[in-house]
Amino acid sequence: MKLPGMVDVHVHLRVPGGEHKEDFRTGSAAALAGGITTVLAMPNTFPPIVTIDQLSVAQETANRQSLCDVFMYAGASAEHLNELPRLGEQAPALKLYMDQTYGPLKTNGLENLLRVFESWPKNKVICIHAEQESIAAALGLLNAAPRPIHFCHVSRKAEIELIAAAKRQGLPVTCEVTPHHLFLTEQDATRLGRLGDMRPTLAEQRDVDALWEHINTTIDCIATDHAPHTLQEKQGENPPPGVPGLESSLPLMLTAASQGRLSYERLVEMMHFTPRRIFSLPAQPETWVEIDPDSRYEFPDHPLYTKCGWTPFAGLAMQGRIRQVVLRGKTVVKDGVVLSDVNQD
């Protein structure tokens, strides 16, 4: 079965400042191994990407070092509002952290939030860290400063229902869900221990069930929130939240399709067509992923390409194996092995 190259709109590649966890080369190799040919990288790095100079350097480095297409987000900062119009010309979207987050970016106060909205180009997407009351606050800001809003990693029943209601009202909102919030619950968090700690945290079964109930309607994208940390960090005294996901995302969704939980057409819609449309991403000619939908296997304990070298899905039964990935006419993955060593222009 041939599918188009997948798009992941929520990835932490850790550049700059966290290259011991991941870098452009290892992260993009992991993406290709997982059938993902386009990645949008988050700006909550060290330092965060909040100026046009920082964005330009990060994007140039990504272009030079990545094996797949990588586009850098701009980060919202109340101290750099004057940068937002120019950032909006270059970045595919703005990432705004409104409440609970982990990292150097956070915007507090209604006045600051409104100024961020007003300073960002009207036709460009603002991505909101969806957790707790931030969804309601962002929807309220739409009345004062209308902008397309994309809610990241929606994980709770109340959240997805609030977004569904906003869509019914015709508000310009979209949303994403991660595979780990679709396939794992708080019981798995107990089993996984520190390796199961992420933001948002894993939810109750009723929340997972609610997400699946909206898989064919409200949910626009499947995005990994790939957030790698080393095993040493995760097993330390103050483990940072986050899990890797680039190599497991498509296999998990193929497994769900094989079980009849969604159609292959819907999978492609959420992992290719809709993210490209929302973020106005350029097409990739002669790019596809060849899969064997009948192949059964256990997901490995140690993913081959992400630098962090572990996964919360170790040993999980999968159905649907990636056989080949072709990027702009060149075979870059063959039977799980990444062959490409240069980015394709």
N, C-alpha and C positions, 0 to 999 in steps of 0.2 A: 504494500500500500504506500502511495506517495502522498506526502503532506507538504505544505509550504514551510519555509523556515519559521520557527517560532520566535516570538517577541516576549521579552521579560522586562516590564517597565519598573521593576523595583528590585534593585541589586546594590549591595554595598561591596565595592571592589577595593576599599580601604586605601586608596591612593588620593592624596598624600597622607603620610603619617602612620599608616598601619600595615605597611608592606610585609611585616612578619606574619600577618594573618592571611593576606591575599594580595595579589597585584594584578595589573592589567593582563599580563600574559597568562598567569595561572587561572584567573577568573574567567577570561575569555575562552581558554581551553576547556574549562569545566562546562561553560555554556554550550560550546560546540558539541561536546560529548553528550550533552543532554538534548541535542536537537534544537538549540536556541541560537539563532544567527544574528539577533539584534538585542542589545542590552542597554537599558537606561540606568546610569550609575548615580547614586545618591550623593548629596553634597556635604553630609555631616562628617567630614573628614577632619584631620588635624594638620593645618588649620582648615576651617570650613571654607567652602567655595561661595563667597559672598560678594566678590568684586569681579569686574570684567577681566582684569589681568589674571586673577586666579583661575577663572573659568577658561580663558584662552590657553594658559599653560597646561591645565589639566586635560583639555580636549586635544591639544597637540600631542601630549604624551600618550593619551589613549589611542590616538590615530596611529602613532608610531609603534606602539608595543602590543596592541590587541590583535588577536587572531580573528575576531568577528567584529561587527559594527558596534561601537560603543558611543553613546551620546550622554553628555554630562548635564545633570540638573544644576540649576542655580539654587542657592539657599537664601531664605528670607532672613534678614537681620534688620532690626529697627535702627541700628547704627549706620546702615549702608543703604538707606532708602533711595538715595540719589543714583545708585548703581542699577536699580531695578529696570528702568526703561531700556538701557543698553544690554543688560543681561537677557531681557526678553527678546531681543533681536537675535541672540545666538543660541540660547538654551531652549530645549523642547518644552520645558515646563519649570515652574517654581515649586520648591518643596518648603512647606510651612509647618513648623512644629508648634502646636498650641498648648499642649499640656504635658502628660507623662512622656518622657523621651529619655534616651540614653545617648549622650554625646554633647557636642559643643553648641548646638543650635536650638534656641527656644525663644519664642516671641510671646510676651505676656502683655495683658492689658488691652481693653477694647480699642482705645485710641490708637495704639501701635498696630493692632491687627487691621483696623480700618485703613490706616495709612499705607500698609503693605498692599492691601487690595487695590487702593486707588492708584498706587504707583506702578502697578503691574499692567502690561498691555491688555486691553479688553478682550482680545481674541485668543489669548494664550492661557493654558491650563494652570490652575493652582492646585497642587497636590497637598492634601491635608492628612496628617498623622491621625487616623481615626481611632480614637480611644475615649471612652466615657462621654463627657459632655461636649467634646470638641465638634461633633457632627452638628448638634443643635446650634452651637455658636456660629459655625461657618455658614449654615443655612440662613441664620439671621443676618449675617453680613451681606448676603446676596441682595437684600432689599436696598441697601445703601450703595453698594458698589458691585453691580452684576459682573461676574466673571465665571467662566466654566470651571467647575470644581470637580476634582477626582479624589475620592476617599480611599486611602491606602489600608491594606490588611484589615478589612472588616471581619470581626470575629464573633460578635454577639447577636443574639436574636433581636434584641431591641434596636440595635444599630441597623441591621439590614432592613427591618420593617420601617424604620424612620426614613431610610434612603428610598425605599419603594414608594412611600407616601409622597416624598418630594418629587419623584419622577412622575407620579400620577398628576401632580400639580403643574407639571411642565417645567420645573426648574432645571437649569443646565448642570446636572450632576451625573457623574459616573462613579463606578467603584470597582475595586479588586478584592479578591480573596486569595489567601495563600493555600497551597496544598497541605501544609501542616495544620492549618485550622479546619481543613476539610477531612483529614484522615486521622488526626490525633485528638484526644480529649485530656482533661485534667487527670484522669487515671493513668494515661501514658506519661504525663509529667511526673507523677509519683514513681513510676517504673524507671524512667530515664534519669531521675535525679537532676543533677546540675546540667546535664546535657539537654534536658527538657525545658530549661528556663529561657523564655523569649518574651518579647513585647509586641503585641499584646500577649498575655499569658494564654496557655491552652484553656479551653472553655469546657462547660458541661456538655453532656451528650445532647441536650435539648437545643443548645446553640448550634452544634454541628448539624443536627437535623434541620434546623431552620435555614442554614446556609444552603444545604442540598435542595431544600424546597424552592429556593430562589435561583438555582443554578441555570435554569432555562429562561429566566425573565430579568430579574433585577441585576444580577452580577454581570459586569461587562468584561472583566479580564481575570485571568489566573496569573498571579505574579508571586515570585518566590519569597521576596524579602530576604534574599540570600545574605546572611549576616555572619560570616565565618569568624570564629575565634579559635585559638589553638587549644588542644586538649589540656595543656598545662594551665592556661588561663581559666578554662571552664572548671577545672578541678581544684582551683586555688581557693583562697579564703574569701575573696569577693568576686565571684564569677560574673563576667559580663553577660547580659542576655543576648540571645541570638543563635540561630542555627543555619547551617548551609542548606542549599536547596536546588542549585542549578542543575545538578546531574540527576536528580530524582523527580523533578517536576513533571516533565512529559511522561516518563514511565508510570508515574502514579495516575495521571489523568487517562493514559491509555488503558490502564488496569480498570479504572472506573468505567470507561467506555465499553470494555469487554464484558463488564458485569451488567451493562444496560442502564447505568446510572445517568448517563448522558450519551448523546450521539457523537460520532466522530466529527460530523459537520459542526455541531455546537462547540466541540473542543477546539476546532480550527478557528471558529469565529472568535472565541475568547482569547486564544493564544496567538492569533495572527492578525486577522482582519480588523477587529475592533480596536486593539491597541494601536495599530498603525493609523487608523482613522482619528482616534482621540488625540494623539500626539503629533499628527501630521508628519509621520516618518516617511522617508523616501523608500521607494520600492527597491528590492534586490532581484535583479533579473537572473534567470537561470539558477535559482536557489530552491532547494527542496530537501526534505528528510524522507528517507525510505525506511519504513518500519515493517516488522513481521508481527501482525496483530495476534498471532496464535502462539508465539513463543512464550513459554513459562519459565520463570527463574526466581531466585531469591536475590533481593538487592544486597550488594556486597557491604561488608562491615566498613571497608575503607574505600571511598570513592577515589578514582584514579587521579583526578586532576586538580580539585580544589586543594589549596595549600594547607588548609586546616586538617584534612585527612580523616574526618569522621562524619557520621550521619545519624540522625534520629530514626532513620528508616531501615537500619541494619537488619537483615534477615527477613524483611517483609516480602510476602509472596507477590510477584508481579506477573502481569500478562501484557505483552506488547514490548518488543525489543527494537531498539534503534539499530538498523543495519548499516546505513550510510547517510552522510550529510554532504550535500554539494552546495558550495557557496560561489556564486557568480561563475558557474561552469566548472569549478575545480572541486574534486573530491577532497574534503578536509577531514572527514571521519569515516573509517571503515571498520565495521565490527568492533566498535568500542574504542578504537585507537585513533587519537587525533594525529593527522598526518601533516596538517598545515603548519608552516613556521613563519609565514609572512601574511600580513593583512592584505586583503584584495581591494585594489582601488577601483 
